[in-house]
Each structure stands twice: as C-alpha cells, then as structure tokens.
Amino acid sequence: MASHAPAPTTARTVTPFATRAAGVVVAVLVVGVVLTALLATVAITAVAVSIAALVLRSLLNSGTRR
C-alpha cells in the first residue's frame, strides 16, 4: 500500500489584513480629530478677533464723542 503524504496547505492568515485595516481606521480617526481641533481653534480665534474689533470700535467711537 502506498502512503500518500497530505497535500501542502497554504495557510492564509487574516491577521495582517486585519492589522492593516485597524491601522487605517486609527489613522482616519486621528486625522479627523486633528482637523476638528483645528477647525475649533479657527472658530474660537474668529470669535475672539470679532470681540476685540467690537471693543476697539466702541473705544474709538466713545473717544470721538467726548
């Protein structure tokens, strides 16, 4: 009787693909958080500049009335 060796199997692992997908998800989340923080910073700066402009305009107008 001839004994047949089992056919070699190609082990396909999902781990590298899952790791890469997780890395992409983390990168997208980090970029989203950074962009949101930058947008919030720009909005806060715009509000601060507009308040400073209103105060300066008020001070200049009150100086000309005296």
DSSP file (Angstrom, degrees, kcal/mol; ACC not computed):
  #  RESIDUE AA STRUCTURE BP1 BP2  ACC     N-H-->O    O-->H-N    N-H-->O    O-->H-N    TCO  KAPPA ALPHA  PHI   PSI    X-CA   Y-CA   Z-CA
    1    1 A M              0   0    0      0, 0.0     2,-0.5     0, 0.0     0, 0.0   0.000 360.0 360.0 360.0 132.3    0.0    0.0    0.0
    2    2 A A        -     0   0    0      1,-0.0     2,-0.6     2,-0.0     0, 0.0  -0.729 360.0-142.2 -89.6 132.4    1.3    3.4   -0.9
    3    3 A S        -     0   0    0     -2,-0.5     2,-0.4     0, 0.0    -1,-0.0  -0.827  14.2-148.5 -96.0 122.8    1.1    6.0    1.7
    4    4 A H        -     0   0    0     -2,-0.6     3,-0.1     1,-0.0    -2,-0.0  -0.751  11.0-130.2 -93.6 135.0    0.3    9.4    0.3
    5    5 A A        -     0   0    0     -2,-0.4    -1,-0.0     1,-0.1     2,-0.0  -0.571  36.4 -99.1 -76.9 143.2    1.6   12.5    2.0
    6    6 A P        -     0   0    0      0, 0.0    -1,-0.1     0, 0.0     3,-0.1  -0.338  44.1-100.4 -63.2 145.1   -1.0   15.1    2.7
    7    7 A A        -     0   0    0      1,-0.1     2,-0.1    -3,-0.1    -3,-0.0  -0.392  42.9-102.9 -65.5 139.4   -1.1   17.9    0.2
    8    8 A P        -     0   0    0      0, 0.0     2,-0.4     0, 0.0    -1,-0.1  -0.430  37.1-145.5 -66.0 135.6    0.6   21.0    1.4
    9    9 A T        -     0   0    0     -2,-0.1     2,-0.8    -3,-0.1     0, 0.0  -0.813   7.9-131.1-103.4 142.1   -1.9   23.6    2.5
   10   10 A T        -     0   0    0     -2,-0.4     2,-0.8     2,-0.0     0, 0.0  -0.827  21.4-141.2 -92.1 116.9   -1.3   27.3    2.0
   11   11 A A        -     0   0    0     -2,-0.8     2,-0.7     1,-0.0    -1,-0.0  -0.676  16.1-165.7 -81.4 111.4   -2.0   29.0    5.3
   12   12 A R        -     0   0    0     -2,-0.8     2,-0.4     2,-0.0    -2,-0.0  -0.876   6.8-160.3 -99.9 116.3   -3.8   32.2    4.6
   13   13 A T        -     0   0    0     -2,-0.7     4,-0.3     1,-0.1    -2,-0.0  -0.769  17.6-162.6 -99.1 142.3   -3.8   34.4    7.6
   14   14 A V  S  > S+     0   0    0     -2,-0.4     4,-2.6     1,-0.1     5,-0.2   0.583  73.6  89.9 -92.6 -13.7   -6.3   37.2    8.1
   15   15 A T  H  > S+     0   0    0      1,-0.2     4,-2.7     2,-0.2     5,-0.2   0.885  83.5  49.3 -57.7 -46.9   -4.2   38.9   10.8
   16   16 A P  H  > S+     0   0    0      0, 0.0     4,-2.3     0, 0.0    -1,-0.2   0.904 114.3  46.8 -61.7 -37.2   -2.0   41.1    8.5
   17   17 A F  H  > S+     0   0    0     -4,-0.3     4,-2.5    -3,-0.2    -2,-0.2   0.905 113.2  48.2 -69.1 -40.2   -5.1   42.4    6.7
   18   18 A A  H  X S+     0   0    0     -4,-2.6     4,-2.4     2,-0.2    -1,-0.2   0.890 112.4  49.5 -66.3 -38.7   -7.0   43.0   10.0
   19   19 A T  H  X S+     0   0    0     -4,-2.7     4,-2.3    -5,-0.2    -2,-0.2   0.912 111.9  47.9 -66.2 -41.7   -4.0   44.8   11.4
   20   20 A R  H  X S+     0   0    0     -4,-2.3     4,-2.2    -5,-0.2    -2,-0.2   0.914 112.3  49.1 -65.6 -41.4   -3.7   46.9    8.3
   21   21 A A  H  X S+     0   0    0     -4,-2.5     4,-2.4     1,-0.2    -2,-0.2   0.904 111.0  50.0 -64.6 -40.5   -7.4   47.7    8.4
   22   22 A A  H  X S+     0   0    0     -4,-2.4     4,-2.4     1,-0.2    -1,-0.2   0.896 110.0  51.3 -64.5 -38.6   -7.2   48.6   12.1
   23   23 A G  H  X S+     0   0    0     -4,-2.3     4,-2.3     2,-0.2    -2,-0.2   0.892 109.8  49.2 -64.9 -39.2   -4.2   50.9   11.4
   24   24 A V  H  X S+     0   0    0     -4,-2.2     4,-2.5     2,-0.2    -2,-0.2   0.908 111.1  49.9 -66.1 -41.5   -6.1   52.7    8.6
   25   25 A V  H  X S+     0   0    0     -4,-2.4     4,-2.3     2,-0.2    -2,-0.2   0.921 111.7  47.9 -63.2 -43.6   -9.1   53.2   10.9
   26   26 A V  H  X S+     0   0    0     -4,-2.4     4,-2.5     1,-0.2    -1,-0.2   0.909 111.5  50.8 -64.0 -41.6   -6.9   54.6   13.6
   27   27 A A  H  X S+     0   0    0     -4,-2.3     4,-2.5     1,-0.2    -2,-0.2   0.914 110.6  48.6 -63.3 -42.4   -5.2   56.9   11.1
   28   28 A V  H  X S+     0   0    0     -4,-2.5     4,-2.3     1,-0.2    -1,-0.2   0.908 112.2  49.0 -64.5 -41.3   -8.5   58.2    9.8
   29   29 A L  H  X S+     0   0    0     -4,-2.3     4,-2.4     2,-0.2    -2,-0.2   0.915 111.5  48.8 -64.6 -42.1   -9.8   58.8   13.3
   30   30 A V  H  X S+     0   0    0     -4,-2.5     4,-2.5     2,-0.2    -2,-0.2   0.926 112.1  48.5 -64.5 -44.1   -6.6   60.7   14.3
   31   31 A V  H  X S+     0   0    0     -4,-2.5     4,-2.6     1,-0.2     5,-0.2   0.901 111.6  51.1 -62.9 -40.0   -6.8   62.8   11.2
   32   32 A G  H  X S+     0   0    0     -4,-2.3     4,-2.2    -5,-0.2    -2,-0.2   0.911 110.8  47.6 -62.4 -42.9  -10.4   63.6   11.9
   33   33 A V  H  X S+     0   0    0     -4,-2.4     4,-2.3     2,-0.2    -2,-0.2   0.916 112.9  48.7 -65.4 -42.4   -9.7   64.6   15.5
   34   34 A V  H  X S+     0   0    0     -4,-2.5     4,-2.4     2,-0.2    -2,-0.2   0.928 112.6  47.4 -64.4 -44.8   -6.8   66.8   14.4
   35   35 A L  H  X S+     0   0    0     -4,-2.6     4,-2.4     1,-0.2    -1,-0.2   0.885 111.7  50.9 -65.0 -37.6   -8.9   68.5   11.7
   36   36 A T  H  X S+     0   0    0     -4,-2.2     4,-2.4    -5,-0.2    -1,-0.2   0.910 110.3  49.6 -64.7 -41.6  -11.8   69.0   14.1
   37   37 A A  H  X S+     0   0    0     -4,-2.3     4,-2.2     2,-0.2    -2,-0.2   0.904 111.2  49.2 -63.9 -41.1   -9.5   70.6   16.7
   38   38 A L  H  X S+     0   0    0     -4,-2.4     4,-2.3     2,-0.2    -2,-0.2   0.908 110.8  50.0 -64.8 -40.9   -8.0   72.9   14.0
   39   39 A L  H  X S+     0   0    0     -4,-2.4     4,-2.3     1,-0.2    -2,-0.2   0.908 110.8  49.5 -63.4 -41.7  -11.5   73.9   12.9
   40   40 A A  H  X S+     0   0    0     -4,-2.4     4,-2.5     2,-0.2    -1,-0.2   0.887 109.9  51.9 -63.9 -38.5  -12.5   74.6   16.5
   41   41 A T  H  X S+     0   0    0     -4,-2.2     4,-2.4     2,-0.2    -2,-0.2   0.912 109.9  48.3 -64.6 -42.6   -9.3   76.7   17.0
   42   42 A V  H  X S+     0   0    0     -4,-2.3     4,-2.3     2,-0.2    -2,-0.2   0.908 112.1  49.6 -64.4 -41.1  -10.1   78.8   13.9
   43   43 A A  H  X S+     0   0    0     -4,-2.3     4,-2.1     2,-0.2    -2,-0.2   0.919 111.9  47.3 -64.7 -43.3  -13.7   79.3   15.1
   44   44 A I  H  X S+     0   0    0     -4,-2.5     4,-2.4     1,-0.2    -1,-0.2   0.898 112.1  50.5 -65.2 -39.8  -12.6   80.4   18.6
   45   45 A T  H  X S+     0   0    0     -4,-2.4     4,-2.6     2,-0.2    -1,-0.2   0.899 109.0  51.8 -64.4 -40.1   -9.9   82.8   17.1
   46   46 A A  H  X S+     0   0    0     -4,-2.3     4,-2.2     2,-0.2    -2,-0.2   0.908 110.7  47.8 -63.6 -41.3  -12.5   84.3   14.8
   47   47 A V  H  X S+     0   0    0     -4,-2.1     4,-2.3     2,-0.2    -2,-0.2   0.920 112.3  49.5 -65.0 -42.8  -14.9   85.0   17.7
   48   48 A A  H  X S+     0   0    0     -4,-2.4     4,-2.4     1,-0.2    -2,-0.2   0.902 111.4  48.7 -63.8 -41.0  -12.0   86.5   19.8
   49   49 A V  H  X S+     0   0    0     -4,-2.6     4,-2.4     2,-0.2    -1,-0.2   0.899 111.1  50.3 -66.7 -39.7  -11.0   88.7   16.9
   50   50 A S  H  X S+     0   0    0     -4,-2.2     4,-2.2     2,-0.2    -2,-0.2   0.897 111.1  48.6 -67.0 -38.0  -14.6   89.9   16.3
   51   51 A I  H  X S+     0   0    0     -4,-2.3     4,-2.4     2,-0.2    -2,-0.2   0.920 111.5  50.0 -65.7 -42.1  -15.0   90.7   20.0
   52   52 A A  H  X S+     0   0    0     -4,-2.4     4,-2.6     1,-0.2    -2,-0.2   0.894 110.2  51.0 -63.1 -38.6  -11.7   92.6   20.0
   53   53 A A  H  X S+     0   0    0     -4,-2.4     4,-2.5     2,-0.2    -1,-0.2   0.906 110.0  49.4 -65.2 -40.7  -12.8   94.6   17.0
   54   54 A L  H  X S+     0   0    0     -4,-2.2     4,-2.3     2,-0.2    -2,-0.2   0.913 112.4  47.7 -63.6 -42.1  -16.1   95.5   18.6
   55   55 A V  H  X S+     0   0    0     -4,-2.4     4,-2.5     2,-0.2    -2,-0.2   0.925 113.3  47.7 -65.2 -44.4  -14.3   96.6   21.8
   56   56 A L  H  X S+     0   0    0     -4,-2.6     4,-2.7     1,-0.2     5,-0.2   0.909 112.2  49.5 -63.8 -41.3  -11.8   98.7   19.8
   57   57 A R  H  X S+     0   0    0     -4,-2.5     4,-2.5     1,-0.2    -1,-0.2   0.902 111.5  49.6 -63.7 -40.0  -14.6  100.2   17.7
   58   58 A S  H  X S+     0   0    0     -4,-2.3     4,-2.2     2,-0.2    -2,-0.2   0.911 112.0  47.7 -64.3 -41.8  -16.5  101.1   20.9
   59   59 A L  H  X S+     0   0    0     -4,-2.5     4,-1.6     2,-0.2    -2,-0.2   0.909 113.5  47.3 -66.3 -40.9  -13.4  102.6   22.5
   60   60 A L  H  X S+     0   0    0     -4,-2.7     4,-1.3     1,-0.2    -2,-0.2   0.896 113.4  48.1 -68.6 -39.0  -12.7  104.7   19.3
   61   61 A N  H  X S+     0   0    0     -4,-2.5     4,-1.0     1,-0.2    -1,-0.2   0.871 110.8  50.3 -69.2 -36.0  -16.3  105.9   19.0
   62   62 A S  H  X S+     0   0    0     -4,-2.2     4,-0.7     1,-0.2    -1,-0.2   0.813 107.9  55.1 -72.0 -27.9  -16.5  106.9   22.6
   63   63 A G  H  < S+     0   0    0     -4,-1.6    -1,-0.2     1,-0.2     3,-0.2   0.828 106.9  49.1 -72.0 -32.0  -13.3  108.8   22.3
   64   64 A T  H  < S+     0   0    0     -4,-1.3    -1,-0.2     1,-0.2    -2,-0.2   0.722 105.3  58.8 -80.3 -21.2  -14.6  110.9   19.4
   65   65 A R  H  <        0   0    0     -4,-1.0    -1,-0.2     1,-0.2    -2,-0.2   0.732 360.0 360.0 -78.7 -21.9  -17.8  111.7   21.3
   66   66 A R     <        0   0    0     -4,-0.7    -1,-0.2    -3,-0.2    -2,-0.1   0.501 360.0 360.0 -79.3 360.0  -16.0  113.4   24.2
